[in-house]
Amino acid sequence: QVQLVESGGGLVQTGGSLRLSCAITGSMFDPEVMGWYRQAPGKQRELVASATVDFRLKYGDPAKGRFTVFRDNDKNTVSLQMTNLEAEDTGVYYCHADYGILCPFWGQGTQVTVSS
């Protein structure tokens, strides 16, 4: 059974940095796409960043210039390095894995809180 296990969330001050990590277990194949979404209170879930199996990267507008996504196919992990965090980055961050068939898989979510 495929599971996504996230770590690295927490509380950080404005302008600080955090690194989120996600490990996939129970998978025999590399997902076509791995990445991160986030959901702020009262808002829809939105793309933060993603990486295809051949390392094509995609960033949501809020992440451009501040966040970097890393994917390791050997370890089946995807990480998100976040810098210069703002209060608007507060939310629950979800790891995402899409194998291109059926429904994508999601992690349980990790809370990121940016305080001023």
Rosetta blueprint (number, residue, H / E / L):
1 Q L
2 V L
3 Q E
4 L E
5 V E
6 E E
7 S E
8 G L
9 G L
10 G E
11 L E
12 V E
13 Q E
14 T L
15 G L
16 G L
17 S L
18 L E
19 R E
20 L E
21 S E
22 C E
23 A E
24 I E
25 T E
26 G L
27 S L
28 M L
29 F L
30 D L
31 P L
32 E L
33 V E
34 M E
35 G E
36 W E
37 Y E
38 R E
39 Q E
40 A L
41 P L
42 G L
43 K L
44 Q L
45 R L
46 E E
47 L E
48 V E
49 A E
50 S E
51 A E
52 T E
53 V L
54 D L
55 F L
56 R L
57 L E
58 K E
59 Y E
60 G L
61 D H
62 P H
63 A H
64 K L
65 G L
66 R L
67 F E
68 T E
69 V E
70 F E
71 R E
72 D E
73 N L
74 D L
75 K L
76 N L
77 T E
78 V E
79 S E
80 L E
81 Q E
82 M E
83 T L
84 N L
85 L L
86 E L
87 A H
88 E H
89 D H
90 T L
91 G E
92 V E
93 Y E
94 Y E
95 C E
96 H E
97 A E
98 D E
99 Y L
100 G L
101 I L
102 L L
103 C L
104 P L
105 F E
106 W E
107 G L
108 Q L
109 G L
110 T E
111 Q E
112 V E
113 T E
114 V E
115 S E
116 S L
